[in-house]
Amino acid sequence: MLFRSKGVFGQVNYDLTDNLTLTAGARWTKSTKLLDISQFRTPGDRTNPVEVGQGKQVTDEVTPLLSLSWDVSDDIMIYGTYSQGFKNGGFGGRFPGGLPNPLPFYDPEYVDNYELGIKAQFLDGRMRMNLAAFTMDYQDMQVSATDPDLPVNVSKANLGSATIQGLEAEVTALVGENFTFGVNLGLLDDKIDQLGSGGTLVSSGVVITDSNDLPYTPDWTLGLMAKYERELSDGAVVSLRADYSIKDDYYDRIENILETLHDDYRNLNLGASYTTANGSWIASANVINATNETYYLSATPFRNLNYTWGMPVRPRTFQFSLQYNFGN
């Protein structure tokens, strides 16, 4: 595999009024992927390949950004943003129907993002609030599946078009002099608008329909954060922090079968740190997955072989670090 990529990016901010700012930007990207595959039947013999495949995939795109922000006051800002983005195409890692030449590829994935939000602070900066509503329109979304209507099936395909809409709310507040509390809430709604080239995709023997949920799209997520930070008499700082997150049911694959379902996601991380008065030394200790939850970060089913391959989350893990800053 040979991969080359180059790009140019530019952005301009222009004050339309004292309180209204227009931001415009664009990025040009060109990438080229070259793939050569040779298959040998005799172990140890790399002189006479029985099958050879070569492929080339080129992406040449300009993606714009346009944003308008309004400073309602010193403490409140409202903004609206439109942007485009893409993810490179590529080649499937497996070719179930045999090695073709030239090698087929899947197309880039494109998204149009629309976002409207507000950022505000209250109580002399002791409370901050961020709200954002967004819509993401996807074209040629990439999924691990095959398209039976294509002449050569590969292990990754372009889904078609899909829409994800959501709302995010984040509030942090300084309670007293040392305690900070934060809440983060996310709501999502996803929909497959068009499926494959002929309305059908298949993955691991499972037929995918437009009623399937997209991967990693729980209907809601909730995050809670609590931090206690105190300066000691000698100027050193002690900090204690806890982060707890919950997610609604979601699938990590487009198949939407039991093996890819996460139905009880809970995660608690704990941390503590000590920073010397001049900031030169920082000692920290963390506990990841403190409640020792068991779930899988990803799962790949192989229905034809009657098994599922998965990557479990790490069990309760302790981390310790000691950092020295030479600049202090």
C-alpha angles and dihedrals in degrees: 000000000000119000127186126178135173133171148169125214132189136173134184130193117203125185107222090181135349089278104027122076128183119204121193127178143156138192127205116202131178121182133174127197122193121187129186121185127185122184122204126194100194115069111241094012110112097160103079114042114192094204131028127186131182129185141178128197122183128188121190113174143157113206119191134205126201124178136171121195129188122198100212089181139334088283105037130061127176121195143178124199138187120187141159129216141169143197119220121256122232148160130298114249093223132040108200094187096054133276110306128197119245094034113237119233138198120242128249118274116240131198135187111203125200118184135176120184151153131221118195143162129203141183094042092308096311092116126044128188131189122186125180135173117193145176123201118194112197127199122191092001110196118237135166099257143095129250109224091198093064119089092235120035120213131184094254128048144170110264096208118237130339139171129218120189125183153158126221126192126183127180127178124180135185105225110195118332100304111024125084123186126190137186126192121187126182130186123191137186120184132187135180106224100180129014123211125307094301104021097270137091128176128202126180090340092308118121112225120215133188089257091068120109118243116247119271096011109127113180089236142006129194128196128185126192131186124180132179116194126176135174114224126220092263092053097258118133127225119196131187121186139179127188122190124182133185129187132192119237114299141162124234092204135049091239092078094208128144094261091061097043123112105197104165113032114175126157132177123185124183130194142177131184140181120204122189120236095260093042094241097122128041120181117187140175126193138184114207117200089005094183091052095236118186119220139121126261089205139355131197117196124210101192094175089058094038098236141095127220116211144170112227123211117256114267120240104319131193121209129188128183140175118199131189122195111208093195094065 
